[in-house]
C-alpha cells in the first residue's frame, strides 16, 4: 500500500521551543486542523498541502542529514498515516518529536517518540477540548518513558497563568514530566511571566519561541 500524508511543508531550521530548543531540526508540517485556537501562529497550515508518500517524506528528511525530526501541523494526529511515519522514522534511528495540540490521545504514538502536548488555557478558546487522558497516559508510563512526555502551556495573561497553576496543582504532572511554559508572542512580556514563576516557585521550564527572535516572527519555513 502506498501510504500518503497531506504535507504543508518540510524544512530545516533551529528547534525554537521545547527542551530541545536550539538544536538543528527537520520540521515536517502536516496540513489540517479541526480546532481554531485564538493564538494559532500557523493558520496557513489549515489548508494547502501536497499529497506525499511516506517514502518521499522519508527521502526528503534524509537529504537534510539531521538526526532530529519534528512532526507538527496543523494537527498531525488528524491524519492516520502519521503513526506509521513516526514508527518508520524511529526504526531508522531518528530522534523523533511530535508537536500536538492536545486534542487527541497519544496512546497510539510510538513509545520512542518525544511527545510535546499542548495544554490549552482559557485565552486559546479551546481549553474545554483538552484531552486530559494524555496526562493520565503520561503518569502511567514507566519512569524512563515519562521523560519522553513534555507538556506545553502558552500564557497570554494572568487568567491563563492561574488556570495553569491550578491544573498543575491538581494533576502534579510537573512532578513527573517536563512542563514548559511560554508567552503568546507580543501579547505578554516574558519578564512578567518569569516574575510569576519565580514568585510562586513554580516547577516548570520557561521558554521563548527562539525562532521568532532569530527571524521575523511571521516568517515561514523557519
Backbone as a chain_set.jsonl record, in Angstrom:
{"seq": "XXXXXXXXXXXXXXXXXXXXXXXXXXXXXXXXXXXXXXXXXXXXXXXXXXXXXXXXXXXXXXXXXXXXXXXXXXXXXXXXXXXXXXXXXXXXXXXXXXXXXXXXXXXXXXXXXXXXXXXXXXXXXXXXXXXXXXXXXXXXXXXXXXXXXXXXXXXXXXXXXXXXXXXXXXXXXXXXXXXXXXXXXXXXXXXXXXXXXXXXXXXXXXXXXXXXXXXXXXXXXX", "coords": {"N": [[0.844, -1.194, 0.0], [0.577, 2.195, -0.881], [1.147, 4.463, 1.224], [0.115, 7.737, 2.169], [0.517, 11.244, 3.1], [-0.934, 14.44, 3.756], [0.95, 17.105, 3.144], [2.131, 20.195, 4.3], [4.58, 21.619, 4.445], [8.102, 20.917, 4.414], [11.04, 21.433, 6.112], [14.32, 22.634, 7.076], [15.454, 23.853, 10.153], [16.173, 25.779, 13.125], [15.405, 24.291, 16.168], [12.887, 25.797, 17.907], [11.437, 25.706, 20.258], [10.543, 23.885, 23.28], [12.298, 21.315, 25.229], [14.379, 20.731, 23.599], [15.218, 23.001, 22.386], [17.144, 25.069, 20.268], [18.617, 23.211, 18.868], [19.553, 22.007, 15.575], [16.956, 21.023, 13.366], [14.709, 19.008, 11.503], [11.659, 19.892, 10.194], [8.476, 18.577, 9.741], [5.636, 19.548, 8.483], [2.307, 18.95, 8.745], [-0.781, 19.241, 6.948], [-3.85, 20.738, 7.946], [-6.279, 21.126, 10.541], [-8.752, 20.715, 12.905], [-9.386, 22.355, 14.974], [-9.64, 25.754, 16.116], [-7.764, 27.619, 17.425], [-7.278, 30.592, 19.322], [-4.742, 31.854, 19.375], [-3.273, 30.7, 17.364], [-0.403, 30.297, 15.377], [0.133, 29.252, 12.963], [-1.776, 29.366, 10.895], [-1.821, 29.176, 8.179], [-1.356, 26.547, 7.688], [-3.72, 25.262, 7.864], [-4.946, 24.682, 5.498], [-4.072, 23.91, 2.08], [-1.952, 21.821, 0.901], [0.297, 19.164, -0.108], [-0.198, 16.002, -1.417], [1.717, 13.393, -0.35], [3.877, 10.611, -0.53], [4.829, 8.315, 2.101], [7.392, 7.322, 1.746], [8.591, 9.258, 0.101], [8.55, 11.417, 1.85], [10.288, 10.5, 3.855], [12.617, 10.232, 2.35], [13.072, 12.921, 1.7], [13.551, 14.0, 4.244], [15.902, 12.6, 4.861], [17.687, 13.824, 3.15], [18.419, 16.169, 4.423], [20.208, 15.491, 6.328], [20.148, 15.454, 9.17], [19.645, 14.504, 12.505], [17.488, 15.063, 14.241], [14.018, 15.231, 14.183], [10.936, 16.838, 13.781], [7.497, 16.258, 13.914], [4.772, 18.08, 12.997], [2.105, 20.553, 12.792], [-0.598, 22.721, 11.762], [-2.628, 19.955, 12.92], [-1.116, 17.12, 13.563], [-2.053, 14.574, 14.382], [-4.485, 14.192, 13.237], [-4.291, 12.944, 10.856], [-4.235, 9.734, 9.702], [-2.041, 8.243, 8.718], [0.168, 9.311, 9.921], [1.053, 7.871, 12.062], [2.382, 5.403, 11.189], [4.446, 6.759, 9.839], [5.926, 8.02, 11.901], [6.754, 5.752, 13.277], [8.366, 4.471, 11.345], [10.384, 6.362, 11.04], [11.539, 6.324, 13.589], [12.472, 3.698, 13.542], [14.516, 4.003, 11.751], [16.401, 5.281, 13.176], [16.13, 7.977, 13.786], [15.754, 10.823, 15.934], [12.796, 11.459, 17.074], [10.271, 13.885, 17.307], [7.026, 14.842, 18.351], [4.694, 17.339, 17.868], [1.772, 18.216, 19.228], [-1.593, 19.445, 19.442], [-2.966, 18.592, 21.642], [-5.548, 17.662, 21.63], [-6.166, 15.12, 20.989], [-5.804, 11.677, 21.919], [-2.598, 10.308, 22.78], [-2.011, 7.688, 22.82], [-1.543, 5.837, 20.778], [0.802, 6.578, 19.655], [4.131, 5.864, 18.778], [6.192, 4.579, 21.332], [8.776, 5.497, 21.432], [8.844, 8.052, 20.545], [9.289, 11.507, 21.212], [6.989, 13.246, 22.873], [5.324, 16.222, 22.584], [2.938, 17.946, 24.148], [0.279, 20.093, 23.98], [-1.343, 22.025, 26.496], [-4.157, 23.675, 26.568], [-4.904, 26.937, 27.595], [-7.491, 29.18, 28.978], [-7.571, 31.573, 27.296], [-7.046, 30.669, 24.78], [-9.366, 29.791, 23.703], [-9.957, 27.167, 23.463], [-9.749, 25.525, 25.658], [-11.604, 23.794, 26.76], [-11.454, 21.611, 25.196], [-9.203, 20.185, 25.763], [-7.509, 17.124, 25.96], [-7.424, 15.421, 28.564], [-6.832, 12.842, 29.079], [-4.317, 12.377, 28.116], [-2.597, 13.281, 30.085], [-3.021, 11.361, 32.05], [-2.102, 9.123, 30.67], [0.612, 9.739, 30.491], [1.326, 9.787, 33.214], [1.01, 7.142, 33.896], [2.961, 5.903, 32.501], [6.093, 4.064, 32.312], [8.856, 5.164, 34.375], [11.185, 5.735, 32.805], [10.071, 6.316, 30.358], [8.486, 8.483, 30.878], [9.997, 10.754, 30.641], [9.87, 11.24, 27.974], [7.548, 12.487, 27.53], [6.234, 15.695, 27.233], [4.804, 18.596, 28.37], [3.171, 21.504, 27.227], [2.414, 24.857, 27.903], [0.968, 27.77, 26.851], [0.941, 31.091, 27.624], [-1.182, 33.896, 27.88], [-1.937, 35.826, 29.649], [-2.725, 36.826, 33.086], [-4.98, 35.326, 33.887], [-4.737, 32.978, 32.367], [-2.348, 32.031, 33.453], [-3.023, 31.544, 36.147], [-4.941, 29.587, 35.759], [-3.285, 27.587, 34.739], [-1.577, 27.062, 36.917], [-3.396, 26.001, 38.741], [-4.132, 23.696, 37.368], [-1.699, 22.278, 37.379], [-1.355, 21.92, 40.124], [-3.507, 20.259, 40.636], [-3.087, 17.958, 39.017], [-0.4, 17.361, 39.265], [1.437, 16.869, 37.308], [3.811, 18.067, 36.597], [5.623, 17.097, 38.381], [6.459, 14.767, 37.421], [6.846, 14.785, 34.663], [8.472, 16.82, 32.162], [7.416, 20.187, 32.073], [6.799, 22.872, 30.04], [6.583, 26.376, 29.847], [5.452, 29.183, 28.207], [5.096, 32.442, 26.616], [2.4, 33.996, 24.778], [3.48, 35.251, 21.802], [4.368, 38.618, 21.695], [2.122, 39.305, 23.108], [2.229, 38.975, 25.865], [4.645, 40.059, 28.139], [7.717, 38.364, 28.391], [9.216, 38.798, 30.708], [7.329, 39.371, 32.656], [5.937, 36.933, 32.91], [8.079, 35.393, 33.81], [8.497, 36.578, 36.303], [6.178, 35.828, 37.683], [6.459, 33.029, 37.754], [8.802, 32.77, 39.285], [8.014, 33.997, 41.687], [6.077, 32.234, 42.605], [7.525, 29.949, 42.88], [7.367, 27.989, 40.916], [7.493, 24.811, 39.499], [8.444, 24.589, 36.635], [9.652, 24.78, 33.253], [10.641, 27.679, 31.767], [10.121, 29.022, 28.52], [11.076, 30.612, 25.442], [9.931, 31.474, 22.15], [12.227, 30.676, 20.221], [12.853, 30.807, 17.471], [11.386, 32.967, 16.608], [12.774, 35.102, 17.469], [15.156, 34.897, 16.193], [14.507, 35.086, 13.47], [12.176, 37.084, 11.458], [9.009, 37.303, 13.132], [6.745, 36.372, 11.753], [7.67, 34.87, 9.704], [7.786, 32.193, 7.392], [8.709, 28.702, 7.166], [10.838, 28.462, 8.925]], "CA": [[0.0, 0.0, 0.0], [1.337, 3.44, -0.96], [0.573, 5.372, 2.207], [0.424, 9.144, 1.911], [0.098, 12.273, 4.036], [-1.081, 15.765, 3.173], [2.07, 17.849, 3.715], [2.167, 21.633, 4.026], [5.969, 21.992, 4.171], [9.194, 20.228, 5.1], [12.149, 22.376, 6.072], [15.35, 22.554, 8.107], [15.566, 25.085, 10.915], [16.595, 25.621, 14.515], [14.287, 23.997, 17.058], [12.658, 27.039, 18.63], [10.721, 25.512, 21.508], [10.697, 22.592, 23.954], [13.577, 21.061, 25.892], [15.404, 20.577, 22.562], [15.404, 24.311, 21.739], [18.494, 25.421, 19.874], [19.229, 22.191, 18.015], [19.061, 21.88, 14.2], [15.818, 20.096, 13.347], [13.878, 18.941, 10.298], [10.244, 20.012, 10.53], [7.508, 18.036, 8.784], [4.38, 20.182, 8.862], [1.147, 18.37, 8.102], [-1.875, 20.165, 6.67], [-5.172, 20.491, 8.5], [-6.557, 21.112, 11.975], [-10.173, 20.999, 13.102], [-9.515, 23.366, 16.024], [-9.355, 27.122, 15.688], [-7.275, 28.284, 18.635], [-7.147, 32.045, 19.156], [-3.368, 32.319, 19.18], [-2.571, 29.852, 16.389], [0.525, 31.055, 14.538], [0.354, 28.532, 11.695], [-3.082, 29.233, 10.239], [-1.605, 28.802, 6.783], [-1.304, 25.088, 7.585], [-5.077, 24.709, 7.911], [-5.262, 24.24, 4.144], [-2.95, 23.965, 1.138], [-0.944, 20.801, 1.112], [0.615, 18.27, -1.22], [-0.267, 14.593, -1.063], [3.088, 12.902, -0.469], [4.051, 9.263, 0.017], [5.715, 8.243, 3.255], [8.763, 7.133, 1.278], [9.113, 10.552, -0.353], [8.788, 12.224, 3.045], [11.496, 9.976, 4.487], [13.748, 10.586, 1.485], [13.313, 14.355, 1.858], [14.182, 14.166, 5.555], [17.276, 12.077, 4.778], [18.514, 14.78, 2.428], [18.879, 17.244, 5.309], [21.318, 14.939, 7.13], [19.961, 15.956, 10.532], [19.01, 13.398, 13.222], [16.306, 15.467, 14.987], [12.883, 15.469, 13.289], [9.68, 17.135, 14.467], [6.243, 16.152, 13.18], [3.942, 19.147, 13.539], [0.982, 20.878, 11.926], [-1.765, 21.865, 11.817], [-2.706, 18.933, 13.958], [-0.657, 15.91, 12.873], [-2.76, 13.344, 14.735], [-5.725, 14.077, 12.478], [-4.021, 12.137, 9.665], [-3.977, 8.37, 10.17], [-0.734, 7.704, 8.325], [1.272, 9.885, 10.699], [1.556, 6.859, 13.01], [3.466, 4.633, 10.568], [5.592, 7.624, 9.529], [6.742, 8.164, 13.108], [7.364, 4.455, 13.563], [9.44, 4.223, 10.392], [11.493, 7.267, 11.347], [12.205, 5.767, 14.776], [13.192, 2.495, 13.122], [15.709, 4.427, 11.013], [17.341, 5.886, 14.111], [15.917, 9.407, 14.004], [15.22, 11.317, 17.197], [11.529, 11.974, 16.556], [9.417, 14.665, 18.19], [5.66, 15.112, 17.892], [4.053, 18.519, 18.444], [0.332, 18.035, 19.062], [-2.403, 20.419, 20.156], [-3.503, 18.023, 22.866], [-6.972, 17.361, 21.496], [-6.284, 13.708, 20.65], [-4.953, 10.842, 22.776], [-1.32, 9.923, 22.18], [-1.802, 6.284, 23.187], [-1.106, 5.068, 19.619], [2.085, 7.092, 19.186], [5.267, 5.004, 19.124], [6.708, 4.967, 22.645], [10.092, 6.105, 21.28], [8.668, 9.438, 20.101], [9.226, 12.559, 22.232], [5.663, 13.81, 22.654], [5.1, 17.563, 23.124], [1.477, 18.001, 24.182], [-0.24, 21.37, 24.463], [-2.459, 22.155, 27.424], [-4.652, 24.973, 26.121], [-5.535, 27.739, 28.645], [-8.755, 29.817, 28.555], [-7.495, 32.57, 26.226], [-6.953, 29.984, 23.483], [-10.703, 29.473, 23.227], [-10.057, 25.725, 23.243], [-9.37, 24.791, 26.864], [-12.582, 22.74, 27.039], [-11.154, 20.478, 24.318], [-8.002, 19.48, 26.192], [-7.713, 15.685, 26.165], [-6.639, 15.162, 29.776], [-6.365, 11.458, 29.061], [-2.876, 12.379, 27.851], [-1.908, 13.406, 31.37], [-3.082, 10.04, 32.699], [-1.205, 8.233, 29.918], [1.983, 10.065, 30.896], [1.538, 9.414, 34.609], [1.042, 5.684, 33.987], [4.113, 5.394, 31.75], [7.279, 3.771, 33.124], [9.663, 6.374, 34.601], [12.098, 6.02, 31.687], [9.294, 6.849, 29.24], [7.863, 9.754, 31.252], [10.847, 11.836, 30.138], [9.531, 11.456, 26.572], [6.333, 13.304, 27.505], [6.517, 17.082, 27.58], [3.558, 19.36, 28.265], [3.45, 22.904, 26.909], [1.326, 25.785, 28.192], [1.275, 29.099, 26.305], [0.239, 32.011, 28.512], [-1.441, 35.228, 27.328], [-2.213, 36.769, 30.72], [-2.794, 36.273, 34.446], [-6.021, 34.291, 33.957], [-4.136, 31.747, 31.843], [-1.338, 31.565, 34.404], [-3.715, 30.988, 37.311], [-5.532, 28.322, 35.283], [-2.202, 26.613, 34.616], [-1.107, 26.652, 38.243], [-4.42, 25.109, 39.321], [-4.02, 22.416, 36.67], [-0.503, 21.6, 37.869], [-1.621, 21.511, 41.5], [-4.481, 19.159, 40.622], [-2.584, 16.751, 38.356], [1.003, 17.154, 39.676], [2.146, 16.322, 36.153], [5.157, 18.64, 36.539], [6.497, 16.333, 39.267], [6.813, 13.525, 36.738], [7.222, 15.05, 33.265], [8.795, 18.228, 31.909], [6.363, 21.131, 31.674], [7.375, 24.125, 29.564], [5.594, 27.446, 29.862], [5.908, 30.34, 27.456], [4.106, 33.502, 26.41], [1.946, 34.308, 23.427], [4.442, 36.234, 21.302], [3.938, 40.024, 21.621], [0.897, 39.503, 23.892], [2.623, 39.07, 27.272], [6.09, 40.192, 28.291], [8.36, 37.226, 29.049], [9.677, 39.192, 32.045], [6.192, 39.252, 33.578], [5.742, 35.506, 33.186], [9.206, 34.954, 34.633], [8.293, 37.053, 37.68], [5.142, 34.997, 38.297], [7.039, 31.708, 38.003], [9.745, 32.883, 40.391], [7.271, 34.324, 42.905], [5.342, 31.042, 43.05], [8.438, 28.797, 42.922], [6.687, 27.0, 40.082], [8.415, 23.825, 38.924], [8.267, 24.493, 35.186], [10.74, 25.359, 32.465], [10.16, 28.779, 30.923], [10.715, 29.011, 27.183], [10.722, 31.608, 24.439], [9.907, 30.918, 20.797], [13.549, 31.116, 19.783], [12.87, 31.111, 16.037], [10.783, 34.278, 16.366], [13.786, 36.095, 17.813], [16.209, 34.779, 15.187], [13.949, 35.554, 12.199], [10.914, 37.807, 11.645], [8.075, 36.394, 13.807], [5.738, 35.801, 10.86], [8.37, 34.238, 8.594], [7.504, 30.769, 7.238], [9.825, 27.837, 6.807], [11.954, 28.596, 9.868]], "C": [[0.884, 1.251, 0.0], [0.7, 4.462, -0.021], [1.03, 6.8, 1.944], [-0.028, 10.015, 3.077], [-0.054, 13.58, 3.269], [-0.084, 16.681, 3.881], [1.997, 19.314, 3.313], [3.57, 22.092, 3.669], [6.905, 21.088, 4.954], [10.41, 21.134, 4.989], [13.114, 22.117, 7.228], [15.448, 23.894, 8.819], [16.197, 24.781, 12.269], [15.348, 25.335, 15.345], [14.084, 25.189, 17.987], [12.027, 26.879, 19.984], [11.093, 24.151, 22.095], [12.068, 22.46, 24.604], [14.701, 20.833, 24.89], [15.684, 21.893, 21.837], [16.877, 24.563, 21.459], [19.161, 24.431, 18.955], [18.709, 22.294, 16.575], [18.001, 20.779, 14.144], [15.132, 20.156, 11.995], [12.419, 18.968, 10.738], [9.392, 19.459, 9.384], [6.146, 18.556, 9.219], [3.229, 19.591, 8.048], [0.048, 19.409, 7.957], [-3.128, 19.747, 7.428], [-5.229, 20.495, 10.005], [-8.014, 21.506, 12.153], [-10.419, 22.016, 14.21], [-9.148, 24.735, 15.465], [-8.932, 27.937, 16.906], [-6.977, 29.762, 18.354], [-5.742, 32.458, 18.742], [-2.591, 31.465, 18.177], [-1.668, 30.709, 15.5], [0.886, 30.317, 13.258], [-0.98, 28.313, 10.982], [-2.943, 28.834, 8.768], [-1.575, 27.293, 6.595], [-2.682, 24.446, 7.711], [-5.458, 24.105, 6.562], [-3.964, 24.209, 3.336], [-1.86, 22.963, 1.488], [-0.756, 19.959, -0.131], [0.563, 16.836, -0.727], [1.075, 13.943, -1.381], [3.2, 11.525, 0.148], [4.992, 9.293, 1.215], [7.165, 8.093, 2.811], [9.379, 8.445, 0.804], [9.403, 11.481, 0.82], [10.098, 11.796, 3.703], [12.73, 10.322, 3.66], [14.101, 12.063, 1.615], [14.016, 14.642, 3.18], [15.648, 13.733, 5.494], [18.213, 13.068, 4.106], [19.05, 15.911, 3.292], [20.011, 16.798, 6.236], [21.317, 15.481, 8.561], [19.168, 14.924, 11.329], [17.726, 13.755, 13.958], [15.194, 15.851, 14.014], [11.654, 15.772, 14.137], [8.514, 17.018, 13.498], [5.28, 17.138, 13.805], [2.808, 19.452, 12.57], [0.683, 22.363, 11.971], [-1.813, 20.979, 13.049], [-2.346, 17.589, 13.34], [-1.462, 14.656, 13.188], [-4.123, 13.221, 14.068], [-5.531, 13.306, 11.169], [-3.523, 10.758, 10.095], [-2.569, 7.891, 9.853], [0.449, 8.369, 9.017], [1.861, 8.848, 11.646], [2.622, 5.968, 12.37], [4.66, 5.477, 10.172], [6.504, 7.742, 10.746], [7.457, 6.861, 13.441], [8.539, 4.186, 12.633], [10.64, 5.127, 10.655], [12.26, 6.782, 12.579], [13.029, 4.544, 14.399], [14.486, 2.835, 12.398], [16.697, 5.185, 11.897], [17.193, 7.374, 14.327], [15.425, 9.669, 15.427], [13.944, 12.077, 16.84], [10.746, 12.694, 17.646], [8.05, 14.836, 17.533], [5.143, 16.335, 18.618], [2.562, 18.406, 18.169], [-0.432, 19.022, 19.929], [-3.031, 19.895, 21.422], [-4.97, 17.676, 22.821], [-7.231, 15.891, 21.186], [-5.394, 12.889, 21.581], [-3.687, 10.427, 22.037], [-1.012, 8.451, 22.43], [-1.284, 5.442, 22.032], [0.245, 5.527, 19.076], [3.199, 6.169, 19.667], [5.916, 5.502, 20.417], [8.079, 5.635, 22.565], [10.022, 7.578, 20.915], [8.599, 10.375, 21.306], [7.96, 13.359, 21.971], [5.525, 15.159, 23.37], [3.604, 17.847, 23.007], [1.031, 19.34, 24.759], [-1.329, 21.143, 25.509], [-2.993, 23.563, 27.209], [-5.354, 25.719, 27.259], [-6.769, 28.483, 28.114], [-8.644, 30.765, 27.372], [-7.399, 31.945, 24.843], [-8.318, 29.746, 22.86], [-10.948, 27.988, 23.076], [-9.774, 24.901, 24.494], [-10.347, 23.663, 27.184], [-12.313, 21.49, 26.2], [-9.869, 19.746, 24.696], [-8.326, 18.013, 26.483], [-6.861, 15.277, 27.365], [-6.262, 13.697, 29.931], [-4.86, 11.407, 28.855], [-2.06, 12.547, 29.131], [-1.893, 12.06, 32.081], [-2.171, 9.041, 32.0], [0.235, 8.47, 30.356], [2.268, 9.594, 32.314], [1.651, 7.902, 34.78], [2.254, 5.087, 33.265], [5.247, 5.041, 32.695], [8.144, 5.022, 33.26], [10.585, 6.729, 33.445], [11.36, 6.642, 30.512], [8.648, 8.184, 29.586], [8.68, 10.942, 30.757], [10.565, 12.148, 28.675], [8.154, 12.099, 26.409], [6.726, 14.702, 27.952], [5.241, 17.874, 27.357], [3.883, 20.843, 28.135], [2.215, 23.747, 27.196], [1.755, 27.166, 27.718], [0.351, 30.11, 26.975], [0.068, 33.378, 27.849], [-1.685, 36.269, 28.41], [-2.366, 36.064, 32.053], [-3.858, 35.179, 34.572], [-5.474, 32.951, 33.473], [-3.158, 31.159, 32.858], [-1.999, 30.917, 35.62], [-4.389, 29.669, 36.961], [-4.458, 27.237, 35.246], [-1.723, 26.141, 35.989], [-2.115, 25.745, 38.922], [-4.343, 23.727, 38.683], [-2.821, 21.618, 37.196], [-0.693, 21.122, 39.31], [-2.539, 20.29, 41.54], [-3.887, 17.868, 40.092], [-1.185, 16.354, 38.806], [1.843, 16.58, 38.527], [3.577, 16.85, 36.093], [6.116, 17.985, 37.534], [7.032, 15.074, 38.587], [7.344, 13.744, 35.324], [7.623, 16.521, 33.127], [7.553, 19.022, 31.511], [7.05, 22.423, 31.271], [6.263, 25.164, 29.466], [6.191, 28.652, 29.149], [4.796, 31.349, 27.3], [3.628, 33.508, 24.965], [2.808, 35.454, 22.917], [3.773, 37.591, 21.112], [2.671, 40.309, 22.426], [1.208, 39.683, 25.379], [4.141, 39.146, 27.347], [6.666, 38.954, 28.961], [8.822, 37.554, 30.469], [8.554, 39.074, 33.07], [5.942, 37.794, 33.915], [6.862, 34.988, 34.082], [9.01, 35.374, 36.089], [7.234, 36.225, 38.392], [5.704, 33.623, 38.672], [7.97, 31.742, 39.211], [9.031, 33.147, 41.713], [6.602, 33.081, 43.485], [6.221, 29.81, 43.168], [7.869, 27.637, 42.094], [7.706, 26.094, 39.396], [8.094, 23.6, 37.454], [9.513, 25.065, 34.524], [10.161, 26.463, 31.588], [10.864, 28.721, 29.578], [10.26, 30.228, 26.391], [10.646, 30.899, 23.1], [11.156, 31.436, 20.077], [13.563, 31.539, 18.32], [12.278, 32.481, 15.733], [11.706, 35.42, 16.772], [14.942, 36.057, 16.818], [15.759, 35.388, 13.862], [12.698, 36.389, 12.47], [9.835, 36.862, 12.158], [7.02, 35.76, 12.9], [6.367, 35.093, 9.655], [8.07, 32.737, 8.567], [8.772, 30.005, 6.907], [11.035, 27.987, 7.682], [11.525, 28.055, 11.235]], "O": [[1.825, 1.352, 0.787], [-0.175, 5.229, -0.423], [2.171, 7.043, 1.552], [-0.829, 9.604, 3.917], [0.613, 13.799, 2.258], [-0.244, 16.995, 5.06], [1.823, 19.639, 2.139], [3.756, 22.853, 2.719], [6.553, 20.564, 6.011], [10.771, 21.557, 3.891], [12.769, 21.472, 8.218], [15.517, 24.943, 8.179], [16.685, 23.678, 12.518], [14.351, 26.05, 15.241], [14.975, 25.553, 18.754], [12.063, 27.805, 20.794], [11.844, 23.379, 21.5], [12.892, 23.373, 24.538], [15.864, 20.748, 25.284], [16.32, 21.894, 20.783], [17.741, 24.306, 22.298], [20.165, 24.755, 18.321], [17.543, 22.634, 16.371], [18.133, 19.74, 14.791], [14.991, 21.23, 11.409], [11.998, 18.156, 11.562], [9.567, 19.826, 8.222], [5.569, 18.074, 10.193], [3.187, 19.716, 6.824], [-0.041, 20.346, 8.75], [-3.432, 18.56, 7.54], [-4.355, 19.946, 10.675], [-8.458, 22.518, 11.611], [-11.544, 22.491, 14.372], [-8.434, 24.847, 14.468], [-9.653, 28.828, 17.355], [-6.487, 30.12, 17.282], [-5.568, 33.306, 17.867], [-1.362, 31.515, 18.155], [-2.105, 31.715, 14.941], [1.82, 30.697, 12.552], [-1.274, 27.209, 10.523], [-3.847, 28.227, 8.193], [-1.748, 26.803, 5.479], [-2.802, 23.221, 7.668], [-6.207, 23.13, 6.5], [-2.886, 24.459, 3.874], [-0.963, 23.249, 2.28], [-1.539, 20.028, -1.079], [1.205, 16.491, 0.266], [1.519, 13.94, -2.529], [2.675, 11.288, 1.236], [5.842, 10.176, 1.332], [8.066, 8.666, 3.423], [10.55, 8.716, 1.069], [10.373, 12.238, 0.797], [10.92, 12.638, 4.065], [13.773, 10.668, 4.215], [15.277, 12.425, 1.638], [14.96, 15.43, 3.231], [16.527, 14.42, 6.014], [19.393, 13.145, 4.448], [20.038, 16.549, 2.928], [20.686, 17.625, 6.85], [22.347, 15.906, 9.084], [18.106, 14.5, 10.874], [16.939, 12.864, 14.277], [15.392, 16.686, 13.131], [11.36, 15.056, 15.094], [8.53, 17.593, 12.41], [4.994, 17.058, 15.0], [2.575, 18.694, 11.629], [1.58, 23.177, 12.189], [-1.146, 21.216, 14.056], [-3.175, 16.978, 12.665], [-1.549, 13.759, 12.35], [-4.842, 12.25, 14.305], [-6.499, 13.046, 10.454], [-2.504, 10.644, 10.777], [-1.966, 7.19, 10.666], [1.601, 8.036, 8.74], [3.038, 8.929, 11.998], [3.686, 5.791, 12.962], [5.784, 4.978, 10.163], [7.719, 7.58, 10.631], [8.622, 6.865, 13.838], [9.591, 3.726, 13.077], [11.785, 4.701, 10.506], [13.49, 6.825, 12.603], [14.15, 4.371, 14.877], [15.441, 2.058, 12.423], [17.716, 5.676, 11.411], [18.036, 7.987, 14.981], [14.763, 8.827, 16.034], [14.005, 13.209, 16.36], [10.58, 12.186, 18.755], [7.942, 14.958, 16.313], [5.148, 16.374, 19.849], [2.131, 18.487, 17.019], [0.019, 19.391, 21.013], [-3.577, 20.671, 22.206], [-5.581, 17.421, 23.859], [-8.383, 15.463, 21.126], [-4.335, 13.364, 21.992], [-3.702, 10.22, 20.824], [0.129, 8.02, 22.268], [-0.639, 4.421, 22.271], [0.773, 4.927, 18.14], [3.209, 5.744, 20.822], [6.16, 6.698, 20.577], [8.506, 6.273, 23.527], [11.032, 8.279, 20.969], [7.934, 10.075, 22.298], [7.863, 14.067, 20.969], [5.598, 15.233, 24.596], [3.072, 17.973, 21.904], [1.368, 19.678, 25.894], [-2.121, 20.204, 25.42], [-2.36, 24.537, 27.616], [-6.305, 25.192, 27.836], [-7.056, 28.418, 26.919], [-9.529, 30.774, 26.516], [-7.644, 32.617, 23.84], [-8.432, 29.527, 21.654], [-12.014, 27.576, 22.617], [-9.578, 23.689, 24.395], [-9.963, 22.677, 27.812], [-12.882, 20.431, 26.464], [-9.484, 18.789, 24.024], [-9.3, 17.708, 27.171], [-5.72, 14.843, 27.207], [-5.47, 13.343, 30.805], [-4.195, 10.502, 29.358], [-0.956, 12.013, 29.242], [-0.875, 11.662, 32.647], [-1.54, 8.208, 32.651], [0.99, 7.521, 30.568], [3.343, 9.057, 32.584], [2.314, 7.43, 35.704], [2.537, 3.898, 33.407], [5.368, 5.639, 33.764], [8.165, 5.856, 32.355], [10.753, 7.908, 33.133], [11.946, 7.41, 29.749], [8.296, 8.946, 28.686], [8.131, 12.009, 30.486], [10.969, 13.199, 28.178], [7.654, 12.241, 25.293], [7.459, 14.873, 28.927], [4.66, 17.828, 26.273], [4.749, 21.369, 28.834], [1.107, 23.399, 26.788], [2.793, 27.674, 28.14], [-0.872, 29.995, 26.898], [1.023, 33.951, 27.325], [-1.647, 37.468, 28.132], [-2.165, 34.854, 32.15], [-3.653, 34.203, 35.294], [-5.718, 31.915, 34.09], [-3.14, 29.951, 33.093], [-1.57, 29.853, 36.066], [-4.407, 28.741, 37.77], [-4.694, 26.107, 35.672], [-1.492, 24.949, 36.192], [-1.724, 24.806, 39.615], [-4.472, 22.711, 39.367], [-2.93, 20.415, 37.429], [-0.239, 20.036, 39.668], [-2.37, 19.401, 42.375], [-4.144, 16.796, 40.64], [-0.812, 15.183, 38.747], [2.837, 15.891, 38.757], [4.466, 16.16, 35.594], [7.308, 18.292, 37.526], [7.929, 14.405, 39.099], [8.187, 12.985, 34.845], [7.162, 17.366, 33.893], [6.744, 18.565, 30.704], [7.795, 23.008, 32.058], [5.144, 24.858, 29.053], [7.302, 29.082, 29.458], [3.685, 31.144, 27.788], [4.34, 33.087, 24.053], [2.858, 36.516, 23.537], [2.74, 37.698, 20.45], [2.191, 41.443, 22.429], [0.535, 40.448, 26.071], [4.839, 38.376, 26.686], [6.159, 38.529, 29.999], [8.819, 36.681, 31.337], [8.798, 38.717, 34.222], [5.754, 37.451, 35.082], [6.608, 34.224, 35.013], [9.322, 34.611, 37.004], [7.371, 35.944, 39.583], [5.456, 33.12, 39.768], [7.931, 30.85, 40.058], [9.401, 32.583, 42.743], [6.563, 32.897, 44.701], [5.732, 28.735, 43.516], [7.889, 26.48, 42.512], [8.664, 26.57, 38.787], [7.547, 22.565, 37.073], [10.317, 25.746, 35.16], [9.287, 26.207, 30.76], [12.052, 28.41, 29.5], [9.196, 30.794, 26.644], [11.236, 29.831, 22.931], [11.137, 32.48, 19.425], [14.214, 32.522, 17.965], [12.619, 33.095, 14.722], [11.443, 36.578, 16.45], [15.629, 37.059, 16.619], [16.514, 36.109, 13.209], [12.204, 36.402, 13.598], [9.738, 35.732, 11.681], [6.459, 34.72, 13.243], [5.67, 34.757, 8.698], [8.098, 32.082, 9.609], [9.763, 30.567, 6.44], [12.15, 27.682, 7.256], [12.314, 28.071, 12.18]]}, "num_chains": 1, "name": "protein.A"}
